[in-house]
Amino acid sequence: MSDKKITSPQDELEDESFMSAADLRTYMQKMQKVRASESGQGMSHADQAREELIKQLMEPMNLTPARVQEITRSLKSKLKVAAERGDTELMVMRFPNALCTDKGRAMNNSEPDWPNTLLGRPRQAYEIWRDNLQSLGFRLSAMVIDWPHGLPGDIGFFLSWGEKKS
């Protein structure tokens, strides 16, 4: 019998470098609890949780070469799991549109300079892709992934590696 530890995709996802899975679960639980308990009232608790998340993601990480290597190693294992499922794309980051100087407008309109609107850790994630993954053939796309009250909400970063669609 092998001593090699078997990991599930869930184990892989818990090694998030920009926001831990526990942080994201806590944020989601706060949002769900507030939505369930507050009807018609302001969403002060949800707004507070969102502001805490924005503040956390606004603070850049100390990206030492070792930290970048750790992030790319974690990402490679997530990509491997996705590829084993037959996927050709993986959402690698989700963040509030407040981490874009224009709330995601340039990104939503596919303007070529949309990366210049990024702040904090999303900016760092973009730079990691640009400096380490783009040359390996990975494509990065960014899009608004939810539309609360018809307005742009959270942004998702997606890495893709399949054949480019024409």
N, C-alpha and C positions, 0 to 999 in steps of 0.2 A: 504494500500500500504506500502511496506517495505522500510525502509531507507537504506537498505543494498546496497552498491555500486556494480554494476555488472561490472566485468572486462572481457576483451577479451584476447585471447592469446597474441595479440600484446601488450596489456598493461603489461602483465606478462613479455614479453621479454624485455621491456624497463628498467627493473630493473636489469641490468647486473652488477655484482659486480666487475669483473675484467676489463671490458671495457664497458663503457656505450653504449647503442644503438646509441645515438647521435654521440659519437666518431666514432663508426664503420660506421655509415652512412656518416659522413664527410669524412672519409678515402676513402670509396667506391666512393663517388662523385668526389673526387680529382682524383682518379685513372681513372674513366670513362672519365672525362673531358680531362685529359692528353692523354688518348688513342685515343679519338676522334679528338683532335686538332693536335697531333704530329704524322706525318707519316715519318718514316725514320730518324727522329731526335732522339737524346738521350731522355730518359724519365726522365729528371732532376727533373721535378715537382713530378712525380710519385715516383721517388727514394727518394726525400725529404720527401714526405708524409709517405713513408714506414719507413724511418729512424726515423721520429718523433714517429711513432707507436712503433717501436722497443725500442726506448729510454723510452717511457712511460711504456711499458710492462716489461722492464728490471728492473725497480724500484720496489722492493718488497713493498707490502702493509703492514701496521701495523695491524697484525692479532691478535687483542685482542679477548678474548673469546666472547665478545658481537659482534664483527665483523664477527667471524666465524659463530655464531648463525644467524646473519642477512643473510649471504651468503647461509647457508643451508636452511633457511626458504624460500628465493627466489627460490632456486634450487628446493625445494620440490613442490612449486606451479607450476613451469615449467614442472616438471616431471608429476604432476597430469594432466595438460592439455594434455601432450603427451599421457599419458595412456588413457585419455578419447577419444582420436582420434584412439586408438587401437595400437599405436606405442609401441615398446619394447626397443627402443633406442632413444637417444637424443644427438645431438651435443651440448656440453656445453661450448666449447671454441674453438676459431680459432686464430692462431697466426703464424707469419712468422717463417720460419725454422731457422732464425738467432738466435732464442731463444733456440736452441739446440747447444751444443758445436761442434757437428759433422754434423750440417745442416740436421738432421733427418735420417742419415744413419743407426744407430743402431735400431731406431724405425722401419724404412722401412724393415729392415732385421729381425725383430722380435727377436732381441737379448734380453735376459732376463734382462740385466742391462741398458736398454734404459732410465729408469727414471733418472739415474745418469747424463745424458747429458742435462737435463732441466735446464734452467736459469730463474731468475726473477719470474714473476707471474705464468707462466706455472708450474714452480717447486712448487709454493705454492698451485696451484690448485690440482696438483698430491698429495701433502701432505694432503690436506683437504679430498680428496677421501680416501687415505690410512688410515687416522686417524679417520674419521667420517662415511664414507659410505661403505667401503669395508666390515666391520663387519655386515652391514645390508643386505648384499647379492648383492650389486651393483657391476657390473664389469666395469672397465675402459679400453677402448682401444684407441690407438692413431695411427693415420696414416697420411701419406701425402695425402692431398685432392686436390691439383692441381699441375700441371706439366708444368710450363711455359717453352717453348723452350725445352721440354723433360727433364728438370731438376727438382728435388724436389722443391716444393714451400711451400705453407702454410700447417700447421699441424692442424688437428682437434682432439679434445678429445671427445669421445663418452661414455656416460654412458648407460649401458644396464641392463635390469632387467628381460628379458624373459628367457625362458628355454634355457639352455646352449646347443648349437649345438655340436653334436659329430663328 
